[in-house]
Amino acid sequence: MKQLTLNQIKKILLAWFQSHADINSTFYEDDFDFNGERKIIYSVSNIEYVESNINGKQNTHSYKLTLADLVDADLIS
């Protein structure tokens, strides 16, 4: 199995979410920057790199994915 770099994984994740028909905005930011983002067009996805672990020859990368949309409170019963 070919190992991917963090930059390659980032590009794959961004491309997948950007090509999704139901997602209008995609970001790759930490929570602080994402919460301050002003260019959001909902529905939105945010990818946040969390950490990497090495176990022998295996690397595991962890990400936090946020998927969000706006809800009209008048539609909630």
LOFITOR-617554 format. One record per atom (N, C-alpha, C, CB): x, y, z; residue in one letter. Coordinates in pm, whole numbers, plus 50000, padded with zeros to 5 digits. Glycine has a CB too. Layout:
XYZA/...
END
This chain:
500844988250000M/500005000050000M/500885012450000M/499055000050121M/500585021649910K/501345033949900K/500975043550013K/501115040549763K/501975049350076Q/501715059150181Q/501545072850118Q/502845059250285Q/500545080050163L/500285093550115L/500845103550214L/498785095750093L/501295114850163T/501745125650251T/500505133050303T/502715135550176T/500695141150407L/499585148950460L/499035158450354L/500025156850583L/499905164050271N/499465173050166N/498625165650061N/500675179750098N/498995153450027Q/498215145549933Q/496835141949990Q/498965132649895Q/496805138450118I/495535135250184I/494645147650186I/495775130050328I/495235159150218K/494495171750219K/493855174350083K/495425183450258K/494615172749976K/494105175149841K/492965165549806K/495235173849738K/493085153049846I/492045143049819I/490765146549894I/492535128949858I/490875149850023L/489705153250102L/489035165950050L/490105155150249L/489825176150019L/489255188549966L/488535186049834L/490345199149948L/489155178549746A/488555175749615A/487245168049631A/489525167749527A/487195158449723W/485985150649742W/484835159349791W/486245139249840W/485095167449894F/484035175949947F/483645187049849F/484465182150080F/484615192649776Q/484315203049679Q/483485197849561Q/485605209349628Q/483615185149532S/482855179449420S/481485174149461S/483655168249356S/481185174449590H/479905169449640H/478795179249604H/479955167149793H/477715174349546A/476625182949497A/475895190449607A/475645174549421A/475875185249729D/475125191549838D/475965200849925D/474505181049924D/477235202249898I/478115210749979I/478535222749896I/479365202750030I/478285234749951N/478575247049879N/479915253349915N/477495256949905N/480395251350036S/481685256850080S/482485245850148S/481475268850177S/483775245550121T/484675235950184T/485915243250234T/485055224450086T/486285240450359F/487455246750419F/488365236150481F/487025257150526F/489635239450496Y/490615231050564Y/491275240150666Y/491675224650463Y/490635241350783E/491085250750886E/490875244751024E/490325264150874E/491555250751123D/491285246651260D/489985253151305D/492465250451355D/489455248851421D/488175253851470D/488155268951486D/487845247351603D/489235274551535F/489295289051559F/489105296751429F/490635292951625F/489875293051326D/489765299851197D/488415297251130D/490895295651105D/487925284851141F/486635281551080F/485505289551145F/486365266651093F/485525290951277N/484485298651346N/484505313451309N/484645297051496N/485665318351265G/485775332351224G/485585334451075G/487105337651265G/485365323651002E/485225324450856E/483965332350818E/485165310250795E/484105341550725R/482985349950682R/482515346750540R/483375364450691R/483195337750471K/482855334750332K/482055321750318K/484115333750249K/481365317750422I/480635304950420I/479345306250341I/480335300250563I/479155297050248I/477885295350180I/477415281350219I/478025297050021I/476325280950296Y/475855268150349Y/475205259950241Y/474875270350465Y/475305247250247S/475865238550347S/477385238250332S/475285224350336S/478065235550444V/479505237350450V/480175225050510V/479865249850532V/481415222750468S/482245212350529S/483565218750572S/482495200350431S/484065214250684N/485385218650730N/486185206250768N/485275228550850N/487425205950723I/488345195050752I/489435200650843I/488965188750620I/489605194550958E/490635198951052E/491565187351082E/489995204551183E/492845189151053Y/493855179251088Y/494015179351239Y/495215181951016Y/494005167451302V/494095166651448V/495465161751492V/493005157451501V/495865149751445E/497145144251489E/497555132551401E/497075139751636E/498805128351420S/499315116351354S/499925107251459S/500355119951244S/499785094251439N/500405084151526N/501205074651440N/499325076451609N/502355070851490I/503215061251420I/503285048551504I/504635067151394I/502975037251440N/503045024251505N/503825015051411N/501615018451537N/505115013751437G/505955005751348G/506065012551213G/505394991551332G/505625005651109K/505675011250974K/504355017850933K/506025000450874K/503395018151024Q/502085023450991Q/501865037251054Q/500995013951038Q/501455046850970N/501095060251017N/499585061651013N/501775071350930N/499015067051121T/497585069551125T/497375084451144T/496885061451239T/496615090551052H/496325104851060H/494865106551100H/496625111850924H/494625115551195S/493265118051243S/492805131851200S/493195116751396S/491535132351158Y/490915144751114Y/489575146451184Y/490735144950961Y/489175158851201K/487845162151252K/487085168251134K/487905172151377K/485955162351099L/485135167250989L/483885173851045L/484765155850891L/483625185951000T/482415193051039T/481565194950916T/482745206751107T/480315190450923L/479335192450817L/478205200450879L/478815178850756L/477875211950820A/476875220750881A/475975226950775A/477565231850963A/474775230250819D/473805236950735D/472955245850824D/472935226850655D/472265255350765L/471355264050839L/469965257750841L/471315278250778L/469255260050951V/467895254750964V/466965266450993V/467795243951077V/465855266950923D/464815277050947D/464025272751070D/463875278750821D/464095280451176A/463415276851302A/461905275551283A/463715287151410A/461345282351185D/459905281451160D/459485267851106D/459475292251063D/460435260351051L/460135247350995L/460195236051098L/461075244350883L/460745239151215I/460855229051321I/459575228951403I/462105231751413I/458995217251416S/457735216551493S/457955212051634S/456755207251426S/
END
